[in-house]
Amino acid sequence: MSELANREVKPPRRDSEPLRGMGLQTLHEALGNDWQVIDEHHLEKDYKFRNFQEALDFTNKVGALAEAVDHHPEICLTWGRVKITLWTHSIGGLSEADFVLAAKTDRLINS
């Protein structure tokens, strides 16, 4: 499990620049677990489940986590699948908070 999951989700200041280059690559490597960086703008990951109920249960856990840390992903729920998309809207791209929330989301699979 990524050590990122142990960090606090801290949104960046609104005048911060989105992550790019080596800073982005370093956090992506630390995250691992099949997360994709799309156009240096957002993170995406598909989670697969045996049925709709398991996917819905996971979606509800992600929603509760997002509310608790006040950082909200885009969640697409379909039968047996949940797609999570993350970015920091206030800066128009990726921040450390997105990687931390992604790692915490991965940790929900085993909870």
ZARO-444911 format. One record per atom (N, C-alpha, C): residue number from 1; residue in three letters; atom name; x, y, z. Coordinates in nm, 2 decimals. Example, Ala and Ser with C-alpha at 12.3 -4.5 7.8 and 13.67 -1.06 7.14 Angstrom:
BEGIN
+------+------+------+--------+--------+--------+
: resi : resn : name :      X :      Y :      Z :
+------+------+------+--------+--------+--------+
:    1 :  ALA :    N :   1.32 :  -0.57 :   0.78 :
:    1 :  ALA :   CA :   1.23 :  -0.45 :   0.78 :
:    1 :  ALA :    C :   1.32 :  -0.33 :   0.78 :
:    2 :  SER :    N :   1.28 :  -0.22 :   0.71 :
:    2 :  SER :   CA :   1.37 :  -0.11 :   0.71 :
:    2 :  SER :    C :   1.29 :   0.00 :   0.79 :
+------+------+------+--------+--------+--------+
This chain:
BEGIN
+------+------+------+--------+--------+--------+
: resi : resn : name :      X :      Y :      Z :
+------+------+------+--------+--------+--------+
:    1 :  MET :    N :   0.09 :  -0.12 :   0.00 :
:    1 :  MET :   CA :   0.00 :   0.00 :   0.00 :
:    1 :  MET :    C :   0.09 :   0.12 :   0.00 :
:    2 :  SER :    N :   0.05 :   0.22 :  -0.08 :
:    2 :  SER :   CA :   0.13 :   0.34 :  -0.09 :
:    2 :  SER :    C :   0.13 :   0.42 :   0.04 :
:    3 :  GLU :    N :   0.25 :   0.47 :   0.08 :
:    3 :  GLU :   CA :   0.25 :   0.56 :   0.20 :
:    3 :  GLU :    C :   0.17 :   0.68 :   0.18 :
:    4 :  LEU :    N :   0.13 :   0.72 :   0.06 :
:    4 :  LEU :   CA :   0.05 :   0.83 :   0.04 :
:    4 :  LEU :    C :  -0.09 :   0.82 :   0.11 :
:    5 :  ALA :    N :  -0.13 :   0.70 :   0.13 :
:    5 :  ALA :   CA :  -0.26 :   0.68 :   0.20 :
:    5 :  ALA :    C :  -0.26 :   0.72 :   0.34 :
:    6 :  ASN :    N :  -0.14 :   0.74 :   0.40 :
:    6 :  ASN :   CA :  -0.13 :   0.78 :   0.54 :
:    6 :  ASN :    C :  -0.12 :   0.93 :   0.55 :
:    7 :  ARG :    N :  -0.11 :   1.00 :   0.44 :
:    7 :  ARG :   CA :  -0.10 :   1.15 :   0.45 :
:    7 :  ARG :    C :  -0.24 :   1.21 :   0.46 :
:    8 :  GLU :    N :  -0.24 :   1.33 :   0.50 :
:    8 :  GLU :   CA :  -0.37 :   1.41 :   0.51 :
:    8 :  GLU :    C :  -0.39 :   1.47 :   0.37 :
:    9 :  VAL :    N :  -0.52 :   1.47 :   0.33 :
:    9 :  VAL :   CA :  -0.56 :   1.54 :   0.21 :
:    9 :  VAL :    C :  -0.56 :   1.69 :   0.23 :
:   10 :  LYS :    N :  -0.47 :   1.76 :   0.17 :
:   10 :  LYS :   CA :  -0.45 :   1.90 :   0.19 :
:   10 :  LYS :    C :  -0.47 :   1.97 :   0.06 :
:   11 :  PRO :    N :  -0.58 :   2.04 :   0.04 :
:   11 :  PRO :   CA :  -0.59 :   2.11 :  -0.09 :
:   11 :  PRO :    C :  -0.49 :   2.22 :  -0.11 :
:   12 :  PRO :    N :  -0.44 :   2.24 :  -0.23 :
:   12 :  PRO :   CA :  -0.34 :   2.35 :  -0.25 :
:   12 :  PRO :    C :  -0.41 :   2.48 :  -0.24 :
:   13 :  ARG :    N :  -0.33 :   2.59 :  -0.23 :
:   13 :  ARG :   CA :  -0.37 :   2.72 :  -0.24 :
:   13 :  ARG :    C :  -0.43 :   2.75 :  -0.38 :
:   14 :  ARG :    N :  -0.53 :   2.83 :  -0.39 :
:   14 :  ARG :   CA :  -0.59 :   2.86 :  -0.53 :
:   14 :  ARG :    C :  -0.49 :   2.91 :  -0.63 :
:   15 :  ASP :    N :  -0.38 :   2.98 :  -0.58 :
:   15 :  ASP :   CA :  -0.29 :   3.03 :  -0.68 :
:   15 :  ASP :    C :  -0.17 :   2.94 :  -0.71 :
:   16 :  SER :    N :  -0.19 :   2.81 :  -0.66 :
:   16 :  SER :   CA :  -0.09 :   2.71 :  -0.69 :
:   16 :  SER :    C :  -0.10 :   2.66 :  -0.84 :
:   17 :  GLU :    N :   0.02 :   2.62 :  -0.89 :
:   17 :  GLU :   CA :   0.02 :   2.56 :  -1.02 :
:   17 :  GLU :    C :  -0.01 :   2.41 :  -1.01 :
:   18 :  PRO :    N :  -0.07 :   2.35 :  -1.11 :
:   18 :  PRO :   CA :  -0.09 :   2.21 :  -1.11 :
:   18 :  PRO :    C :   0.05 :   2.14 :  -1.13 :
:   19 :  LEU :    N :   0.05 :   2.01 :  -1.08 :
:   19 :  LEU :   CA :   0.17 :   1.94 :  -1.09 :
:   19 :  LEU :    C :   0.21 :   1.91 :  -1.23 :
:   20 :  ARG :    N :   0.33 :   1.91 :  -1.27 :
:   20 :  ARG :   CA :   0.38 :   1.88 :  -1.40 :
:   20 :  ARG :    C :   0.52 :   1.81 :  -1.39 :
:   21 :  GLY :    N :   0.56 :   1.75 :  -1.49 :
:   21 :  GLY :   CA :   0.70 :   1.69 :  -1.50 :
:   21 :  GLY :    C :   0.74 :   1.59 :  -1.39 :
:   22 :  MET :    N :   0.86 :   1.61 :  -1.33 :
:   22 :  MET :   CA :   0.91 :   1.52 :  -1.24 :
:   22 :  MET :    C :   0.83 :   1.51 :  -1.11 :
:   23 :  GLY :    N :   0.77 :   1.62 :  -1.06 :
:   23 :  GLY :   CA :   0.69 :   1.62 :  -0.94 :
:   23 :  GLY :    C :   0.57 :   1.53 :  -0.96 :
:   24 :  LEU :    N :   0.51 :   1.54 :  -1.08 :
:   24 :  LEU :   CA :   0.39 :   1.46 :  -1.11 :
:   24 :  LEU :    C :   0.43 :   1.31 :  -1.13 :
:   25 :  GLN :    N :   0.54 :   1.29 :  -1.20 :
:   25 :  GLN :   CA :   0.59 :   1.15 :  -1.22 :
:   25 :  GLN :    C :   0.63 :   1.08 :  -1.08 :
:   26 :  THR :    N :   0.69 :   1.15 :  -0.99 :
:   26 :  THR :   CA :   0.73 :   1.10 :  -0.86 :
:   26 :  THR :    C :   0.61 :   1.05 :  -0.78 :
:   27 :  LEU :    N :   0.50 :   1.14 :  -0.78 :
:   27 :  LEU :   CA :   0.38 :   1.10 :  -0.71 :
:   27 :  LEU :    C :   0.31 :   0.99 :  -0.78 :
:   28 :  HIS :    N :   0.31 :   0.98 :  -0.91 :
:   28 :  HIS :   CA :   0.24 :   0.88 :  -0.98 :
:   28 :  HIS :    C :   0.31 :   0.74 :  -0.95 :
:   29 :  GLU :    N :   0.44 :   0.74 :  -0.95 :
:   29 :  GLU :   CA :   0.52 :   0.62 :  -0.92 :
:   29 :  GLU :    C :   0.49 :   0.58 :  -0.78 :
:   30 :  ALA :    N :   0.48 :   0.67 :  -0.68 :
:   30 :  ALA :   CA :   0.45 :   0.64 :  -0.54 :
:   30 :  ALA :    C :   0.31 :   0.58 :  -0.53 :
:   31 :  LEU :    N :   0.22 :   0.63 :  -0.61 :
:   31 :  LEU :   CA :   0.08 :   0.58 :  -0.60 :
:   31 :  LEU :    C :   0.07 :   0.44 :  -0.66 :
:   32 :  GLY :    N :   0.12 :   0.41 :  -0.78 :
:   32 :  GLY :   CA :   0.11 :   0.28 :  -0.84 :
:   32 :  GLY :    C :  -0.04 :   0.23 :  -0.86 :
:   33 :  ASN :    N :  -0.06 :   0.10 :  -0.84 :
:   33 :  ASN :   CA :  -0.19 :   0.04 :  -0.84 :
:   33 :  ASN :    C :  -0.28 :   0.08 :  -0.96 :
:   34 :  ASP :    N :  -0.22 :   0.08 :  -1.08 :
:   34 :  ASP :   CA :  -0.30 :   0.10 :  -1.20 :
:   34 :  ASP :    C :  -0.37 :   0.23 :  -1.22 :
:   35 :  TRP :    N :  -0.33 :   0.33 :  -1.14 :
:   35 :  TRP :   CA :  -0.39 :   0.46 :  -1.17 :
:   35 :  TRP :    C :  -0.32 :   0.52 :  -1.29 :
:   36 :  GLN :    N :  -0.39 :   0.59 :  -1.38 :
:   36 :  GLN :   CA :  -0.34 :   0.65 :  -1.50 :
:   36 :  GLN :    C :  -0.34 :   0.80 :  -1.48 :
:   37 :  VAL :    N :  -0.24 :   0.86 :  -1.53 :
:   37 :  VAL :   CA :  -0.24 :   1.01 :  -1.54 :
:   37 :  VAL :    C :  -0.28 :   1.04 :  -1.68 :
:   38 :  ILE :    N :  -0.38 :   1.12 :  -1.70 :
:   38 :  ILE :   CA :  -0.44 :   1.15 :  -1.83 :
:   38 :  ILE :    C :  -0.40 :   1.30 :  -1.86 :
:   39 :  ASP :    N :  -0.32 :   1.32 :  -1.96 :
:   39 :  ASP :   CA :  -0.28 :   1.45 :  -2.01 :
:   39 :  ASP :    C :  -0.23 :   1.54 :  -1.91 :
:   40 :  GLU :    N :  -0.16 :   1.49 :  -1.81 :
:   40 :  GLU :   CA :  -0.11 :   1.57 :  -1.69 :
:   40 :  GLU :    C :  -0.22 :   1.65 :  -1.63 :
:   41 :  HIS :    N :  -0.34 :   1.61 :  -1.64 :
:   41 :  HIS :   CA :  -0.46 :   1.69 :  -1.59 :
:   41 :  HIS :    C :  -0.54 :   1.61 :  -1.48 :
:   42 :  HIS :    N :  -0.55 :   1.48 :  -1.50 :
:   42 :  HIS :   CA :  -0.63 :   1.41 :  -1.40 :
:   42 :  HIS :    C :  -0.59 :   1.26 :  -1.39 :
:   43 :  LEU :    N :  -0.63 :   1.20 :  -1.28 :
:   43 :  LEU :   CA :  -0.61 :   1.06 :  -1.25 :
:   43 :  LEU :    C :  -0.73 :   0.98 :  -1.28 :
:   44 :  GLU :    N :  -0.72 :   0.86 :  -1.33 :
:   44 :  GLU :   CA :  -0.83 :   0.77 :  -1.36 :
:   44 :  GLU :    C :  -0.79 :   0.63 :  -1.31 :
:   45 :  LYS :    N :  -0.90 :   0.56 :  -1.26 :
:   45 :  LYS :   CA :  -0.88 :   0.42 :  -1.24 :
:   45 :  LYS :    C :  -1.02 :   0.35 :  -1.24 :
:   46 :  ASP :    N :  -1.02 :   0.23 :  -1.30 :
:   46 :  ASP :   CA :  -1.14 :   0.15 :  -1.31 :
:   46 :  ASP :    C :  -1.12 :   0.04 :  -1.20 :
:   47 :  TYR :    N :  -1.22 :   0.02 :  -1.12 :
:   47 :  TYR :   CA :  -1.23 :  -0.08 :  -1.02 :
:   47 :  TYR :    C :  -1.34 :  -0.18 :  -1.07 :
:   48 :  LYS :    N :  -1.31 :  -0.31 :  -1.07 :
:   48 :  LYS :   CA :  -1.40 :  -0.41 :  -1.11 :
:   48 :  LYS :    C :  -1.46 :  -0.49 :  -0.99 :
:   49 :  PHE :    N :  -1.59 :  -0.52 :  -1.00 :
:   49 :  PHE :   CA :  -1.65 :  -0.59 :  -0.89 :
:   49 :  PHE :    C :  -1.74 :  -0.71 :  -0.95 :
:   50 :  ARG :    N :  -1.78 :  -0.80 :  -0.87 :
:   50 :  ARG :   CA :  -1.86 :  -0.92 :  -0.91 :
:   50 :  ARG :    C :  -2.00 :  -0.88 :  -0.95 :
:   51 :  ASN :    N :  -2.05 :  -0.77 :  -0.90 :
:   51 :  ASN :   CA :  -2.19 :  -0.74 :  -0.93 :
:   51 :  ASN :    C :  -2.22 :  -0.59 :  -0.90 :
:   52 :  PHE :    N :  -2.34 :  -0.55 :  -0.92 :
:   52 :  PHE :   CA :  -2.38 :  -0.41 :  -0.90 :
:   52 :  PHE :    C :  -2.37 :  -0.37 :  -0.75 :
:   53 :  GLN :    N :  -2.41 :  -0.46 :  -0.66 :
:   53 :  GLN :   CA :  -2.42 :  -0.42 :  -0.52 :
:   53 :  GLN :    C :  -2.28 :  -0.40 :  -0.47 :
:   54 :  GLU :    N :  -2.18 :  -0.48 :  -0.50 :
:   54 :  GLU :   CA :  -2.04 :  -0.46 :  -0.46 :
:   54 :  GLU :    C :  -1.99 :  -0.32 :  -0.51 :
:   55 :  ALA :    N :  -2.02 :  -0.29 :  -0.64 :
:   55 :  ALA :   CA :  -1.98 :  -0.16 :  -0.69 :
:   55 :  ALA :    C :  -2.05 :  -0.05 :  -0.62 :
:   56 :  LEU :    N :  -2.17 :  -0.06 :  -0.59 :
:   56 :  LEU :   CA :  -2.25 :   0.04 :  -0.52 :
:   56 :  LEU :    C :  -2.19 :   0.06 :  -0.38 :
:   57 :  ASP :    N :  -2.16 :  -0.05 :  -0.31 :
:   57 :  ASP :   CA :  -2.11 :  -0.04 :  -0.18 :
:   57 :  ASP :    C :  -1.97 :   0.04 :  -0.18 :
:   58 :  PHE :    N :  -1.89 :   0.01 :  -0.28 :
:   58 :  PHE :   CA :  -1.76 :   0.08 :  -0.29 :
:   58 :  PHE :    C :  -1.78 :   0.22 :  -0.32 :
:   59 :  THR :    N :  -1.88 :   0.25 :  -0.41 :
:   59 :  THR :   CA :  -1.91 :   0.39 :  -0.44 :
:   59 :  THR :    C :  -1.95 :   0.47 :  -0.32 :
:   60 :  ASN :    N :  -2.03 :   0.41 :  -0.23 :
:   60 :  ASN :   CA :  -2.07 :   0.47 :  -0.11 :
:   60 :  ASN :    C :  -1.96 :   0.50 :  -0.01 :
:   61 :  LYS :    N :  -1.86 :   0.41 :  -0.01 :
:   61 :  LYS :   CA :  -1.74 :   0.43 :   0.07 :
:   61 :  LYS :    C :  -1.66 :   0.54 :   0.02 :
:   62 :  VAL :    N :  -1.64 :   0.55 :  -0.11 :
:   62 :  VAL :   CA :  -1.57 :   0.66 :  -0.17 :
:   62 :  VAL :    C :  -1.64 :   0.79 :  -0.14 :
:   63 :  GLY :    N :  -1.77 :   0.79 :  -0.15 :
:   63 :  GLY :   CA :  -1.84 :   0.91 :  -0.13 :
:   63 :  GLY :    C :  -1.83 :   0.96 :   0.02 :
:   64 :  ALA :    N :  -1.83 :   0.87 :   0.11 :
:   64 :  ALA :   CA :  -1.81 :   0.90 :   0.25 :
:   64 :  ALA :    C :  -1.67 :   0.96 :   0.28 :
:   65 :  LEU :    N :  -1.57 :   0.89 :   0.22 :
:   65 :  LEU :   CA :  -1.43 :   0.94 :   0.23 :
:   65 :  LEU :    C :  -1.42 :   1.08 :   0.17 :
:   66 :  ALA :    N :  -1.48 :   1.10 :   0.05 :
:   66 :  ALA :   CA :  -1.47 :   1.23 :  -0.02 :
:   66 :  ALA :    C :  -1.53 :   1.34 :   0.07 :
:   67 :  GLU :    N :  -1.64 :   1.31 :   0.13 :
:   67 :  GLU :   CA :  -1.71 :   1.41 :   0.22 :
:   67 :  GLU :    C :  -1.62 :   1.44 :   0.34 :
:   68 :  ALA :    N :  -1.56 :   1.33 :   0.40 :
:   68 :  ALA :   CA :  -1.48 :   1.35 :   0.52 :
:   68 :  ALA :    C :  -1.36 :   1.44 :   0.49 :
:   69 :  VAL :    N :  -1.30 :   1.43 :   0.37 :
:   69 :  VAL :   CA :  -1.18 :   1.51 :   0.35 :
:   69 :  VAL :    C :  -1.21 :   1.63 :   0.26 :
:   70 :  ASP :    N :  -1.33 :   1.65 :   0.22 :
:   70 :  ASP :   CA :  -1.37 :   1.76 :   0.14 :
:   70 :  ASP :    C :  -1.30 :   1.78 :   0.01 :
:   71 :  HIS :    N :  -1.28 :   1.66 :  -0.06 :
:   71 :  HIS :   CA :  -1.22 :   1.66 :  -0.19 :
:   71 :  HIS :    C :  -1.29 :   1.55 :  -0.27 :
:   72 :  HIS :    N :  -1.36 :   1.60 :  -0.37 :
:   72 :  HIS :   CA :  -1.46 :   1.51 :  -0.43 :
:   72 :  HIS :    C :  -1.43 :   1.47 :  -0.58 :
:   73 :  PRO :    N :  -1.42 :   1.34 :  -0.60 :
:   73 :  PRO :   CA :  -1.39 :   1.28 :  -0.73 :
:   73 :  PRO :    C :  -1.51 :   1.27 :  -0.82 :
:   74 :  GLU :    N :  -1.49 :   1.25 :  -0.94 :
:   74 :  GLU :   CA :  -1.60 :   1.21 :  -1.03 :
:   74 :  GLU :    C :  -1.61 :   1.06 :  -1.02 :
:   75 :  ILE :    N :  -1.73 :   1.01 :  -1.00 :
:   75 :  ILE :   CA :  -1.75 :   0.87 :  -0.98 :
:   75 :  ILE :    C :  -1.85 :   0.82 :  -1.09 :
:   76 :  CYS :    N :  -1.81 :   0.72 :  -1.16 :
:   76 :  CYS :   CA :  -1.90 :   0.66 :  -1.26 :
:   76 :  CYS :    C :  -1.93 :   0.52 :  -1.22 :
:   77 :  LEU :    N :  -2.05 :   0.49 :  -1.19 :
:   77 :  LEU :   CA :  -2.10 :   0.36 :  -1.14 :
:   77 :  LEU :    C :  -2.18 :   0.29 :  -1.25 :
:   78 :  THR :    N :  -2.13 :   0.17 :  -1.28 :
:   78 :  THR :   CA :  -2.21 :   0.08 :  -1.37 :
:   78 :  THR :    C :  -2.21 :  -0.06 :  -1.31 :
:   79 :  TRP :    N :  -2.27 :  -0.15 :  -1.38 :
:   79 :  TRP :   CA :  -2.28 :  -0.29 :  -1.33 :
:   79 :  TRP :    C :  -2.14 :  -0.35 :  -1.32 :
:   80 :  GLY :    N :  -2.09 :  -0.38 :  -1.19 :
:   80 :  GLY :   CA :  -1.97 :  -0.44 :  -1.17 :
:   80 :  GLY :    C :  -1.84 :  -0.35 :  -1.19 :
:   81 :  ARG :    N :  -1.86 :  -0.22 :  -1.21 :
:   81 :  ARG :   CA :  -1.75 :  -0.14 :  -1.24 :
:   81 :  ARG :    C :  -1.77 :   0.00 :  -1.18 :
:   82 :  VAL :    N :  -1.66 :   0.06 :  -1.12 :
:   82 :  VAL :   CA :  -1.66 :   0.20 :  -1.07 :
:   82 :  VAL :    C :  -1.54 :   0.26 :  -1.13 :
:   83 :  LYS :    N :  -1.56 :   0.38 :  -1.20 :
:   83 :  LYS :   CA :  -1.45 :   0.45 :  -1.25 :
:   83 :  LYS :    C :  -1.44 :   0.58 :  -1.17 :
:   84 :  ILE :    N :  -1.32 :   0.60 :  -1.12 :
:   84 :  ILE :   CA :  -1.29 :   0.72 :  -1.04 :
:   84 :  ILE :    C :  -1.20 :   0.81 :  -1.12 :
:   85 :  THR :    N :  -1.23 :   0.94 :  -1.12 :
:   85 :  THR :   CA :  -1.15 :   1.04 :  -1.19 :
:   85 :  THR :    C :  -1.13 :   1.15 :  -1.09 :
:   86 :  LEU :    N :  -1.00 :   1.19 :  -1.07 :
:   86 :  LEU :   CA :  -0.96 :   1.29 :  -0.97 :
:   86 :  LEU :    C :  -0.88 :   1.40 :  -1.04 :
:   87 :  TRP :    N :  -0.91 :   1.52 :  -1.00 :
:   87 :  TRP :   CA :  -0.82 :   1.64 :  -1.02 :
:   87 :  TRP :    C :  -0.87 :   1.75 :  -0.93 :
:   88 :  THR :    N :  -0.78 :   1.85 :  -0.91 :
:   88 :  THR :   CA :  -0.82 :   1.96 :  -0.82 :
:   88 :  THR :    C :  -0.88 :   2.07 :  -0.91 :
:   89 :  HIS :    N :  -1.01 :   2.09 :  -0.89 :
:   89 :  HIS :   CA :  -1.08 :   2.19 :  -0.98 :
:   89 :  HIS :    C :  -1.02 :   2.33 :  -0.96 :
:   90 :  SER :    N :  -0.99 :   2.37 :  -0.84 :
:   90 :  SER :   CA :  -0.95 :   2.50 :  -0.81 :
:   90 :  SER :    C :  -0.82 :   2.55 :  -0.88 :
:   91 :  ILE :    N :  -0.74 :   2.45 :  -0.92 :
:   91 :  ILE :   CA :  -0.61 :   2.48 :  -0.99 :
:   91 :  ILE :    C :  -0.62 :   2.43 :  -1.13 :
:   92 :  GLY :    N :  -0.72 :   2.36 :  -1.17 :
:   92 :  GLY :   CA :  -0.73 :   2.31 :  -1.31 :
:   92 :  GLY :    C :  -0.64 :   2.20 :  -1.34 :
:   93 :  GLY :    N :  -0.60 :   2.12 :  -1.25 :
:   93 :  GLY :   CA :  -0.51 :   2.01 :  -1.27 :
:   93 :  GLY :    C :  -0.49 :   1.93 :  -1.15 :
:   94 :  LEU :    N :  -0.38 :   1.86 :  -1.15 :
:   94 :  LEU :   CA :  -0.34 :   1.76 :  -1.04 :
:   94 :  LEU :    C :  -0.26 :   1.83 :  -0.93 :
:   95 :  SER :    N :  -0.29 :   1.79 :  -0.81 :
:   95 :  SER :   CA :  -0.22 :   1.83 :  -0.69 :
:   95 :  SER :    C :  -0.19 :   1.71 :  -0.61 :
:   96 :  GLU :    N :  -0.11 :   1.73 :  -0.50 :
:   96 :  GLU :   CA :  -0.08 :   1.61 :  -0.42 :
:   96 :  GLU :    C :  -0.20 :   1.56 :  -0.35 :
:   97 :  ALA :    N :  -0.30 :   1.64 :  -0.33 :
:   97 :  ALA :   CA :  -0.43 :   1.60 :  -0.26 :
:   97 :  ALA :    C :  -0.49 :   1.49 :  -0.35 :
:   98 :  ASP :    N :  -0.48 :   1.50 :  -0.48 :
:   98 :  ASP :   CA :  -0.54 :   1.40 :  -0.57 :
:   98 :  ASP :    C :  -0.48 :   1.26 :  -0.55 :
:   99 :  PHE :    N :  -0.35 :   1.26 :  -0.54 :
:   99 :  PHE :   CA :  -0.27 :   1.14 :  -0.52 :
:   99 :  PHE :    C :  -0.30 :   1.08 :  -0.38 :
:  100 :  VAL :    N :  -0.31 :   1.16 :  -0.28 :
:  100 :  VAL :   CA :  -0.34 :   1.11 :  -0.15 :
:  100 :  VAL :    C :  -0.48 :   1.05 :  -0.15 :
:  101 :  LEU :    N :  -0.58 :   1.12 :  -0.21 :
:  101 :  LEU :   CA :  -0.71 :   1.07 :  -0.21 :
:  101 :  LEU :    C :  -0.72 :   0.94 :  -0.29 :
:  102 :  ALA :    N :  -0.64 :   0.93 :  -0.40 :
:  102 :  ALA :   CA :  -0.64 :   0.81 :  -0.48 :
:  102 :  ALA :    C :  -0.59 :   0.69 :  -0.40 :
:  103 :  ALA :    N :  -0.48 :   0.71 :  -0.32 :
:  103 :  ALA :   CA :  -0.43 :   0.61 :  -0.24 :
:  103 :  ALA :    C :  -0.53 :   0.57 :  -0.13 :
:  104 :  LYS :    N :  -0.59 :   0.66 :  -0.07 :
:  104 :  LYS :   CA :  -0.69 :   0.63 :   0.03 :
:  104 :  LYS :    C :  -0.81 :   0.55 :  -0.03 :
:  105 :  THR :    N :  -0.84 :   0.59 :  -0.15 :
:  105 :  THR :   CA :  -0.95 :   0.51 :  -0.22 :
:  105 :  THR :    C :  -0.91 :   0.37 :  -0.25 :
:  106 :  ASP :    N :  -0.79 :   0.34 :  -0.29 :
:  106 :  ASP :   CA :  -0.74 :   0.21 :  -0.30 :
:  106 :  ASP :    C :  -0.75 :   0.13 :  -0.17 :
:  107 :  ARG :    N :  -0.72 :   0.20 :  -0.06 :
:  107 :  ARG :   CA :  -0.73 :   0.13 :   0.07 :
:  107 :  ARG :    C :  -0.87 :   0.08 :   0.11 :
:  108 :  LEU :    N :  -0.97 :   0.15 :   0.05 :
:  108 :  LEU :   CA :  -1.11 :   0.11 :   0.08 :
:  108 :  LEU :    C :  -1.15 :  -0.03 :   0.02 :
:  109 :  ILE :    N :  -1.08 :  -0.07 :  -0.08 :
:  109 :  ILE :   CA :  -1.11 :  -0.20 :  -0.13 :
:  109 :  ILE :    C :  -1.10 :  -0.31 :  -0.03 :
:  110 :  ASN :    N :  -1.01 :  -0.30 :   0.06 :
:  110 :  ASN :   CA :  -0.99 :  -0.40 :   0.17 :
:  110 :  ASN :    C :  -1.06 :  -0.37 :   0.30 :
:  111 :  SER :    N :  -1.14 :  -0.27 :   0.30 :
:  111 :  SER :   CA :  -1.21 :  -0.24 :   0.43 :
:  111 :  SER :    C :  -1.35 :  -0.28 :   0.43 :
+------+------+------+--------+--------+--------+
